[in-house]
Every structure is written in C-alpha cells, then in structure tokens.
Amino acid sequence: MKKVVVLLFVLLSAGAFAQGIKTPAPSPTQTLKQDFALSSIEITYSRPVAKGRKIFGDLVPFGKIWRTGANAATKVTFGEDVKVGGMPVKAGSYAIYSVPTAGAWEIIINKGANNSGLTGYKTEDDVARFKVESMQLPMMIENFTIILGNLTASSADIQILWENTAVQIPVVADIDTKIMAQISSAMAVDSRPYFQAASYYFDNGKDIAKALEWANKAVEAQPTAFWVMHLKAKIQAKAGDKTGAKATAMKSIELAKEAKNDDYVVLNQKLIATL
C-alpha cells in the first residue's frame, strides 16, 4: 500500500511539472492595425531582441532571404488594392520576406501569409519584389520593430527598424478614383452630400468652381451651420474672391458665437487675417 501511495505522489508531481511554467516569449508577437485610405493595414510579427549580438551581416546574413522577424513569417493584410514599392498588390494577406544587404534590402511580398518562417516559401508565390534603401540610425533599436509612419490619406510607409538599421516600404492606395466615383453616384440622387463633396474638392485641388457651387448648395441646405459657412469662405478665398470670403467668414463667426463654438470663431479670424 505504501508503494502505491508513493507511486501516486510521483505521478501527480510529474503531472504538475508536465503542465509547464508560463514564461514570457523570447520573441513576443505583436499585431498592429492602422486605419488607412478607405480600409486598413494590419501587420502581425514576432519581435526578437538583439541582446548584444551583431544583427545584420551576422545573425541575419547579408544576401540571404529572411522571414523579417522571428518565428512565423511576418504577415501583412491590406484591406484594399494598393501599390507596395510601386508594384500592384491586391487586397488580402501576405508574408513579408526580405533579403538584407549593407546598403539596400530586397523586399518580397509573398502569398504565403501562413508560412512558418521560411518553411513553405515558394518563389512562384511572390506577388511583388523590389528594392528599398537601408538607412543607418543614430541610436540602437534593441527590439525588432515594425511601425506604420508618414501616414497620409492615401499613402503610408511600413517602417522596419532593428539594431542601427531602418528601411521603409512605401504603400499607396488609389482612393481618388473611388471617391470621385462615390461623389458622381451620390450627386445623382435626391439627398446629395454637397458639404462632403465640396470639402473633398477643396482639399484635393479639384475644380474650385464646382466646389463653390456645391458649397453654396450646402449653405442653402444648412443656413445656420457655421462649419459649412467656414468651408465656403475657404473656397472663396482659394478662388480669389477675398471680399466674398471675408463676408462669409464674418457670417460664420456670427453663427459660431451663437452656437458658443470658440474654435470656429478662431478659425474664421485666422482666415480673415490671411486675406
């Protein structure tokens, strides 16, 4: 009986150890998602640590394909068709592979989004290959890092940083064609988004006369909307009608004061000061 008890204790102890001890991952996974253009970009990757090691040209050899991180291949998901490094890439999920060298990296966008590192990589699954310049940083980046920088309405850079090296992968979306099509479609129905259409035309250097036409219609629809009046004043100023712009800005100030919106009072005052 004593032997049975001892055996049971050993088995229970072994089971407890078999469950393991949870410790931090040496190359923890990070997922970042950024609203971009008319959809988003999402990146999932693992973050190895330098730990005093020489990285590029040693741990990560020059001239050889790399999974661009640790563990599984780095995965990027584009919510819409884009150009990556100037090359067309359809909406969907991809692996980002790279071939680092001392002065430039070859970037590979590959269909193997679920590949385990280099396992499963096939050149026939490449959808884009291009080179980007590598830059030397004035500081040490201990953890392998990917961020999305230089964000605009239609462009962004996937920035890869580790050790003293950084590269930027340019991403561009053609939103203008889509938005112009939306405006054309929206203007064909009774409930027309005059304010939004005029704003887009003003912000993106489109036909200023058409922008003013729509701004006037937006004012007619919302005569007490100080923000609409302010947009009209900006469009008039851009069209060269300084007198009209000042009068409209003054009206916007009057309406903004009635609504107790000091921000638009200041915006209009600044606009008037430029005329």
SETOR-574673 format. One record per atom (N, C-alpha, C, O, CB): x, y, z. Coordinates in steps of 0.001 Angstrom, whole numbers, plus 500000, padded with zeros to 6 digits. Glycine has a CB too. Layout:
BEGIN
XYZ ...
END
This chain:
BEGIN
500834498798500000 500000500000500000 500870501253500000 500563502227499313 499056500005501218 501950501225500769 502860502355500851 503474502650499492 503639503810499112 503953502087501882 503815501580498754 504399501765497421 503413502418496465 503793503230495621 504859500425496852 502136502052496607 501098502632495755 500970504123496007 500859504911495068 499751501940495993 500987504511497287 500887505925497653 502065506710497090 501891507793496532 500824506086499181 503288506144497244 504493506807496732 504414506967495221 504748508020494679 505757506014497114 503962505896494539 503841505953493082 502836507008492646 503057507739491680 503436504592492531 501706507076493388 500682508063493072 501223509474493240 500945510355492427 499451507860493953 502008509687494317 502613511011494562 503553511398493422 503551512538492956 503383511018495908 504356510430492983 505297510683491887 504552511049490611 504930511981489901 506187509453491643 503483510298490331 502705510563489119 502051511938489154 502053512659488156 501639509491488933 501489512303490316 500851513610490453 501868514735490322 501596515765489706 500129513711491794 503056514524490915 504117515527490823 504569515691489389 504758516814488921 505304515147491710 504744514591488690 505167514641487292 504134515357486446 504477516102485529 505409513233486748 502831515121486765 501766515791486028 501805517282486235 501563518054485307 500419515254486438 502113517694487465 502185519123487761 503306519773486965 503132520857486410 502394519356489267 504472519101486909 505598519662486159 505322519626484665 505768520498483919 506891518900486476 504565518585484224 504276518459482800 503426519626482299 503468519986481123 503566517136482520 502647520212483226 501829521352482843 502683522548482456 502210523452481767 500892521727483972 503920522561482887 504858523607482497 504700524881483308 503757525043484082 504693523919481045 505649525772483105 505652527083483763 505573528137482686 506388528139481764 506923527286484656 504618529023482782 504443530059481770 505492531151481976 505608531725483059 503006530654481827 506244531422480925 507248532485480956 507055533378479739 506413532971478771 508692531898480990 507601534590479774 507449535475478610 508104534887477368 509165534269477456 508049536850478907 507481535074476222 508045534598474963 509320535367474653 509357536585474828 507025534746473809 510373534681474192 511631535375473876 511491536352472713 512211537349472649 512712534362473551 510566536071471791 510295536971470658 508786537187470597 508103536584469769 510847536379469289 508268538039471466 506816538178471584 506164538675470294 506745539453469538 506481539125472716 504947538202470073 504185538581468879 503483539917469107 502973540192470193 503152537486468515 503470540731468068 502732541988468114 501853542092466877 502266541736465773 503698543201468210 500641542583467075 499755542886465948 499412544362465994 498959544864467023 498459542010465984 499621545056464897 499252546467464830 498293546658463668 498475546080462596 500509547378464673 497278547466463888 496275547732462860 496085549231462742 495892549928463738 494928547026463187 496141549716461518 496032551146461269 494955551404460214 494998550839459121 497395551730460817 493980552271460556 493055552728459522 493864553423458439 494708554273458724 491961553683460111 493597553051457199 494390553584456090 493528553673454849 492812552733454504 495634552708455823 493606554842454167 492820555074452946 491353554794453252 490784555422454145 493324554174451761 490729553865452528 489322553550452764 489158552236453517 488048551711453607 488569553488451442 490249551698454058 490169550433454794 491207550432455914 491154551287456798 490389549218453841 492152549484455893 493170549410456950 494352548565456488 494286547844455493 492569548822458250 495432548687457252 496593547794457115 496799547131458466 496782547802459498 497896548575456647 496993545818458466 497251545078459714 498520544253459546 498700543580458531 496039544156460091 499393544307460538 500664543579460493 500818542750461768 500635543264462872 501865544561460325 501154541476461614 501433540598462754 502845540044462590 503177539471461552 500375539435462857 503668540215463613 505064539783463510 505621539491464896 505038539900465901 505922540856462800 506744538787464953 507425538486466211 508621539410466380 509241539819465399 507871537006466258 508947539738467636 509939540762467932 511160540196468673 511206540228469903 509302541867468756 512140539682467936 513364539218468595 514143540378469204 513952541537468836 514249538462467601 515024540042470143 515809541036470878 517285540885470510 517771539767470339 515605540881472418 517988541989470392 519395541955469982 520278541268471025 521095540418470672 519901543373469731 520128541619472288 520890541009473386 522399541061473154 523106540089473422 520458539566473577 522883542181472661 524316542353472479 524888541696471245 526093541777471002 525015541836473650 524050541048470462 524534540352469269 524653541307468083 523935542304468001 523599539190468914 525554540994467179 525627541692465907 524500541143465043 524417539933464832 527036541512465217 523626542023464537 522426541552463838 522663541422462336 522840540313461831 521256542502464097 522668542535461624 522718542476460168 524146542221459681 525094542906460063 522174543779459561 524254541221458835 525558540772458374 526122539668459238 527214539170458962 526517541923458336 525396539266460294 525856538198461182 524676537293461550 524462536263460911 526517538790462464 523909537674462582 522732536884462948 521761536787461771 521219535721461480 522025537502464172 521557537914461108 520782537955459855 521792538152458724 522238539277458496 519679539121459868 522160537094458017 523215537200456994 522798538102455834 521627538154455459 523574535810456461 523761538795455286 523504539578454080 523338538633452882 523994537596452788 524659540596453826 522449539022451984 522294538293450732 521454537044450807 521342536320449817 523602537936450224 520853536765451966 520015535575452107 518596535987452504 518398536971453216 520617534598453158 517608535211452028 516224535537452329 515948535368453828 516419534421454458 515272534654451499 515182536298454376 514893536347455820 513392536464456010 512702537061455184 515635537542456513 512889535903457085 511445535957457352 510998537311457906 509817537523458182 511061534859458330 511961538221458062 511681539581458534 511067539567459929 509977540090460162 510744540302457558 511794538962460832 511345538841462215 511749537484462740 512733536901462286 509814539044462333 510983536975463706 511240535654464271 509987534797464128 508918535290463770 511670535759465763 510137533517464410 509022532575464416 508325532525463057 508986532326462038 508019532953465505 507003532702463023 506263532654461759 506652533838460877 507178534844461352 504738532653462018 506379533691459585 506674534793458665 505836536014459045 504682535887459454 506396534376457189 506428537178458905 505701538413459172 504535538526458196 504708538355456989 506637539650459060 503351538814458725 502115538819457930 501552540228457818 501439540940458815 501065537880458553 501199540625456600 500579541928456384 499261541716455653 499178540907454730 501521542881455578 498232542446456070 496924542368455427 496524543757454940 496436544702455725 495856541794456401 496284543865453648 495818545115453052 494304545008452831 493818544047452234 496569545416451700 493581545996453317 492127545965453210 491610546354451847 490412546234451590 491531546861454226 492472546814450967 492076547204449611 493286547069448699 494414546907449165 491512548666449578 493041547137447396 494154547088446440 495090548266446681 494639549395446875 493631547101444976 496389548002446669 497387549041446906 498561548845445960 498628547856445230 497866549025448377 499476549792445981 500782549614445362 501804549594446484 501841550494447323 501095550746444315 502633548559446491 503672548400447512 505016548480446793 505322547659445928 503516547033448308 505807549476447163 507061549672446443 506834549958444972 507679549639444136 507942548459446594 505701550557444655 505369550891443274 504758549754442480 504443549921441301 506581551357442579 504582548584443114 504046547422442413 502642547102442915 502385547181444116 504972546205442595 501721546739442004 500332546485442414 500200545221443252 500758544174442923 499436546378441191 499445545345444347 499172544211445233 497678544230445559 497160545243446028 500049544276446550 496999543138445318 495570543047445565 495281542990447063 496138542601447856 494986541819444865 494088543376447434 493660543264448831 493805541824449291 493509540895448540 492196543746449007 494263541634450528 494441540289451052 495614540211452011 496205541232452363 494636539308449921 495950538997452433 497024538771453407 498247538171452723 498136537316451846 496543537846454544 499422538645453151 500683538225452535 501771538095453602 501648538620454709 501120539231451438 502832537382453239 504049537346454053 505012538396453513 505099538613452304 504706535918454044 505732539042454422 506794539968454023 508137539279454255 508551539078455397 506705541323454823 508805538924453176 510167538407453263 511122539503452808 510714540468452163 510342537111452399 512389539346453148 513373540354452755 514739539706452566 515042538650453121 513453541482453808 515551540388451757 516950539971451564 517807541186451902 518052542021451031 517226539448450072 518271541304453152 519065542475453542 520464542445452937 521070541381452810 519165542559455059 520972543618452565 522379543819452242 522816545099452950 522011545751453615 522618543904450679 524077545451452809 524608546587453566 523941547910453197 523746548759454067 526100546697453345 523589548102451928 523055549398451521 521615549394451095 521010550457450951 523854549927450430 521041548211450886 519661548133450416 519083546767450775 519815545804451000 519581548379448882 517762546708450823 517071545442451051 516181545135449858 515579546035449273 516238545488452359 516103543863449503 515084543437448562 513876542988449378 513992542130450253 515607542290447620 512734543568449090 511505543247449800 510675542319448920 510541542540447717 510708544541450171 510122541283449536 509320540291448814 507940540202449465 507826539906450654 510024538891448808 506910540456448688 505539540265449153 505073538939448567 505015538774447348 504589541468448725 504742537994449445 504523536610449038 503159536121449540 502697536540450601 505657535701449572 502531535246448783 501201534748449144 501194533871450400 500130533587450950 500630533969447994 502373533443450854 502443532509451982 502238533167453332 503118533114454191 503762531812451976 501093533783453525 500840534517454774 500876533619456005 501169534091457103 499496535211454701 500586532352455837 500553531426456983 501792530539457047 501801529536457760 499307530551456913 502830530899456312 504060530112456355 504715530168457729 504623531170458438 505038530602455295 505376529075458090 506139529041459324 507568529463459010 508410528636458658 506097527626459978 507827530745459141 509138531256458767 509373531070457280 508546531470456460 510238530563459571 510520530454456926 510828530186455519 510214528878455037 510192528605453837 512332530151455310 509719528073455965 509086526814455584 507819527098454797 506925527798455273 508770525953456827 507747526560453606 506584526778452758 506775527893451747 505925528106450882 505398527079453603 507902528614451856 508134529702450896 508379529159449501 509156528222449316 509321530563451334 507699529763448505 507896529398447101 508024530681446288 507231531610446443 506715528508446569 509015530719445434 509208531925444630 508016532182443720 507715533333443400 510481531808443797 507330531111443298 506178531301442414 505005531973443127 504052532415442484 505732529963441847 505079532048444470 504035532740445227 504349534221445443 503559534940446055 503838532062446569 505491534674444946 505826536102445069 504854536927444227 504584536596443072 507302536371444625 504338537991444810 503468538891444047 504162540223443776 503735540983442907 502149539128444800 505228540503444516 505990541738444286 507390541572444840 507586540999445912 505289542964444938 508369542085444090 509769542132444531 510329543491444136 510187543917442990 510622540957443903 510957544160445072 511528545472444783 512590545777445838 512659545117446875 510419546582444760 513407546778445560 514469547146446493 514181548486447150 513633549396446528 515816547194445777 514558548591448415 514460549850449150 515809550134449806 516555549217450150 513316549797450218 516098551393449967 517357551796450601 517319551493452090 516285551671452733 517631553295450369 518435551038452641 518542550878454094 519268552096454668 520211552618454074 519295549550454465 518807552526455822 519347553729456453 519974553386457794 519499552502458506 518249554789456635 521045554093458130 521693553917459416 521078554861460441 520918556055460186 523206554154459298 520739554317461591 520119555108462652 521177555601463637 522199554941463824 519046554280463389 520945556752464267 521907557270465238 521762556634466613 522509556958467536 521755558761465359 520792555720466746 520570555079468036 520385553570467848 520192553094466729 519340555693468744 520446552836468942 520301551388468918 518836551019469153 518219551495470106 521215550724469982 518281550170468282 516929549638468466 517078548205468957 517441547318468184 516080549709467128 516805547974470219 517045546670470829 516063545615470333 516469544497470014 516959546779472339 514800545948470263 513762545011469827 513427545234468352 513227546370467922 512492545165470695 513367544169467595 512914544265466211 511539544934466207 510639544525466940 512860542850465527 511388545964465377 510181546800465428 509660547106464036 510426547420463125 510465548105466172 508340547009463883 507678547455462660 506614548466463043 505807548217463939 507056546256461872 506611549608462368 505600550622462609 505079551131461267 505681550891460221 506173551787463464 503966551826461314 503419552479460129 503584553978460311 502991554574461210 501914552096459898 504397554583459449 504689556004459587 504379556775458319 503962556212457307 506134556203459963 504596558094458404 504360559002457279 502975558803456683 502806558743455466 505419558800456202 501984558702457574 500620558380457159 499927559594456558 499895560660457172 499813557850458342 499373559435455360 498513560444454744 497201559758454367 496994558586454679 499203561106453483 496321560497453696 495035559914453305 495202558727452375 494369557821452379 494169560960452641 496260558711451577 496400557650450573 497777556989450543 498050556193449645 496104558209449222 498646557300451499 499973556682451495 500469556463452918 500059557151453853 500972557551450713 501352555499453058 501973555198454349 503264554439454096 503459553875453020 501012554374455267 504146554426455087 505382553655454996 505384552578456073 505193552870457253 506623554575455136 505602551325455658 505871550258456619 507346550383456983 508217550140456147 505521548814456032 507626550757458217 508997551025458646 509513549866459499 508901549491460500 509075552357459434 510648549309459083 511270548189459783 512544548690460431 513407549256459759 511563546997458817 512670548482461755 513811549004462497 514378547927463425 513642547247464140 513404550254463305 515707547792463394 516391546898464336 517868547225464312 518423547607463282 516147545392463985 518493547068465464 519902547404465625 520078548878465224 519415549742465797 520824546453464759 520937549180464271 521113550568463817 520624550747462379 521092551631461661 522591550982463923 519676549898461968 519228549897460584 517724550137460492 516952549679461335 519592548577459911 517323550875459439 515898551102459177 515654551044457673 516479551496456879 515428552475459762 514523550488457298 514075550530455902 512614550953455886 511886550751456858 514268549140455191 512195551543454771 510814551983454613 510220551354453355 510811551406452277 510731553530454545 509048550765453517 508334550157452392 507129551042452080 506183551088452867 507889548673452717 507146551749450943 506045552656450632 504788551918450169 504846551000449351 506478553640449567 503653552350450718 502350551788450349 501456552931449891 501337553942450582 501696551006451548 500831552778448740 499964553826448190 498637553209447763 498609552142447149 500646554545446987 497540553886448093 496207553442447671 495599554488446747 495735555689446980 495282553192448901 494933554025445704 494279554940444769 492859555206445274 491898554585444821 494261554350443310 492748556145446224 491420556449446753 490707557501445925 489480557592445970 491521556913448190 491449558295445173 490821559387444422 489803558843443421 488688559356443328 491891560223443688 490180557812442677 489261557230441699 487984556743442376 486881556949441869 489937556073440950 488149556093443531 486987555555444253 486094556669444790 484869556609444680 487448554660445408 486730557692445374 485935558770445966 485234559585444885 484081559979445059 486822559683446823 485915559842443775 485280560573442686 484081559795442151 483064560392441798 486289560847441556 484190558479442089 483066557651441651 481922557728442657 480753557764442274 483511556187441460 482266557754443959 481240557881445002 480511559215444885 479287559279445001 481870557745446401 481278560279444654 480680561608444530 479746561650443322 478629562162443405 481778562695444404 480216561106442204 479399561094440993 478095560349441230 477031560787440793 480169560457439831 478185559211441928 476989558418442212 476071559133443195 474852559145443021 477378557047442764 476669559736444242 475873560398445270 475139561617444733 474039561936445185 476754560805446427 475751562299443764 475140563505443217 474003563194442238 473332564098441740 476194564345442525 473802561907441974 472733561519441054 471432561192441775 470444560821441141 473167560329440232 471428561328443103 470217561054443884 469748562330444568 470441563347444543 470473559940444932 468575562273445177 467966563476445759 468733563990446976 468940565196447112 466528563189446152 469154563089447858 469872563502449068 471367563587448741 472088562591448795 469611562500450257 471803564776448407 473160564941447894 474119565482448962 473801566458449642 473148565874446690 475290564850449111 476256565266450139 477092566456449669 478293566320449431 477179564094450510 476458567619449536 477153568780448990 478364569181449830 479422569498449287 476197569948448882 478206569167451148 479302569589452025 480515568675451868 481635569157451699 478839569603453490 480300567353451924 481408566405451816 482086566509450453 483312566465450353 480911564974452050 481269566647449399 481834566741448056 482645568018447889 483736567995447319 480728566684447009 482108569141448390 482835570407448302 484132570339449101 485161570855448664 481961571567448804 484084569709450265 485283569557451102 486357568764450372 487529569141450383 484932568866452431 485959567669449738 486941566834449040 487561567590447877 488772567534447665 486289565539448538 486734568292447132 487250569069446007 488212570150446492 489253570376445874 486095569702445216 487872570815447588 488739571870448130 490060571292448630 491127571826448326 488026572616449270 489992570218449388 491198569637449998 492135569009448978 493336568904449227 490808568596451020 491604568588447830 492413567829446878 492641568542445544 492989567919444541 491765566511446621 492437569863445556 492788570660444389 491956570377443154 492451570483442032 494205570448444065 490700570018443348 489813569766442215 489221571094441709 489652572174442111 488678568774442618 488233570985440825 487571572132440212 487003573066441288 486009572733441933 486448571660439262 487633574241441483 487237575134442571 485859575758442309 485124576054443252 488290576237442757 485512575956441039 484188576496440717 483098575501441099 482058575884441635 484092576840439217 483340574236440825 482371573212441207 482298573097442728 481216572913443286 482743571849440579 483446573205443400 483458573170444869 482615574301445438 481875574094446400 484901573266445405 482716575500444857 481937576641445326 480453576446445058 479610576806445880 482422577922444661 480139575873443902 478729575588443591 478122574675444643 477012574911445120 478597574945442194 478858573633445000 478353572697445999 478334573323447398 477438573038448193 479204571426446005 479309574166447695 479323574838448993 478095575746449128 477488575809450198 480628575659449168 477732576440448064 476535577296448087 475283576474448342 474406576890449098 476393578068446765 475198575315447718 474038574446447922 474025573889449347 472962573709449941 474040573292446898 475223573618449890 475303573133451268 474843574216452241 474181573916453235 476741572687451604 475194575485451957 474744576608452794 473233576761452706 472572577018453712 475439577924452368 472687576605451509 471234576685451340 470524575622452177 469472575878452763 470859576525449857 471110574434452225 470501573329452969 470657573483454477 469795573050455243 471109572015452531 471776574110454907 472042574295456347 472495575741456595 473676575980456846 473134573278456854 471578576692456528 471962578111456600 472545578549457938 473179579602458008 470778578956456303 472350577774458996 472899578155460303 474132577327460676 474641577435461792 471829578000461383 474602576511459751 475764575642460029 477048576444459830 477469576669458696 475758574373459102 477665576871460917 478854577722460845 480026577021460166 480845577667459512 479262578164462240 480109575676460324 481206574941459699 481056574893458172 482047574905457443 481273573519460265 479820574839457708 479579574881456263 479932576268455719 480537576396454654 478097574530455941 479543577299456469 479847578669456060 481370578881456021 481884579566455137 479177579690457028 482063578299456962 483522578426457003 484154577769455774 485085578316455183 484085577795458295 483643576591455393 484158575925454196 483945576811452972 484841576954452140 483475574552453995 482766577398452865 482505578274451724 483499579437451694 484002579803450631 481062578808451777 483780580017452868 484735581125452934 486115580684452457 486784581429451741 484822581674454365 486550579490452840 487858578984452403 487893578780450895 488892579076450239 488188577667453114 486787578270450353 486725578045448908 486744579373448164 487412579502447138 485465577242448534 486005580372448682 486018581695448055 487426582292448075 487868582896447097 485031582638448769 488116582119449189 489476582645449298 490393581961448291 491216582618447653 490017582457450728 490256580657448147 491095579918447211 490789580316445769 491662580287444902 490898578410447395 489527580689445530 489123581112444187 489517582554443886 489346583023442761 487626580952444024 490047583262444892 490500584634444693 489473585697445045 489724586885444841 490908584813443288 488331585297445564 487282586243445959 487473586619447432 486780586101448308 485858585634445721 488415587520447691 488737587880449072 487589588625449756 487321588406450937 489997588735449107 486926589490449025 485810590239449609 484688589295450019 484153589392451123 485283591289448615 484336588379449117 483295587406449431 483711586488450564 482896586147451421 482954586586448204 484981586085450575 485473585195451627 485384585871452987 485000585237453970 486921584768451342 485735587157453054 485676587874454334 484249587973454828 483984587750456010 486282589276454201 483308588311453923 481905588444454314 481354587112454815 480616587071455799 481063588956453134 481715586026454135 481235584701454544 481860584288455866 481188583702456715 481548583653453464 483137584590456046 483810584255457309 483200585030458471 483063584488459568 485318584551457213 482835586280458248 482189587083459295 480841586472459677 480482586432460853 482001588548458822 480098585996458675 478822585338458953 479049584052459738 478279583731460644 478066585039457644 480110583311459391 480429582080460115 480779582381461565 480401581631462465 481588581340459435 481508583488461799 481837583901463169 480563584182463960 480417583751465104 482748585152463159 479641584914463329 478367585252463982 477608583988464390 477106583888465510 477492586113463045 477532583024463466 476825581771463750 477561580939464803 476931580317465658 476656580954462462 478896580930464738 479686580161465714 479529580733467117 479463579983468091 481175580150465317 479469582066467226 479269582696468542 477904582334469104 477766582075470300 479409584230468442 476897582316468238 475556581934468691 475546580493469202 474833580160470149 474533582098467548 476353579646468556 476431578232468959 477452578005470065 477642576878470522 476781577362467759 478120579100470500 479148579028471549 480290578088471152 480779577308471969 478524578559472874 480706578176469889 481819577365469392 483003578285469123 483127578861468042 481417576576468099 483871578412470123 485012579316470014 486037578862468976 486740579687468393 485681579450471356 486122577538468743 487106577019467790 486884577606466398 487830578021465730 487039575486467731 485631577635465975 485348578164464637 485437579681464581 485683580250463517 483974577723464185 485239580334465708 485470581783465750 486936582056465428 487253582929464620 485086582379467148 487825581301466069 489266581471465856 489663581085464430 490462581778463801 490059580626466870 489112579989463921 489432579552462564 489074580625461538 489837580890460609 488699578248462240 487926581226461715 487496582276460784 488342583529460928 488665584184459936 486026582618461008 488697583859462146 489557585028462366 490904584836461685 491442585767461085 489756585281463874 491443583636461777 492729583336461130 492595583410459613 493495583887458923 493239581938461550 491460582932459102 491240583001457651 491165584444457186 491753584796456164 489955582257457260 490450585280457922 490324586689457571 491683587368457570 491962588222456728 489378587399458539 492534586981458529 493854587593458654 494747587288457433 495698588018457156 494535587101459939 494429586213456717 495232585853455537 494761586556454266 495448586517453245 495192584349455323 493613587187454323 493026587763453094 493640589118452767 493267589741451773 491500587909453242 
END
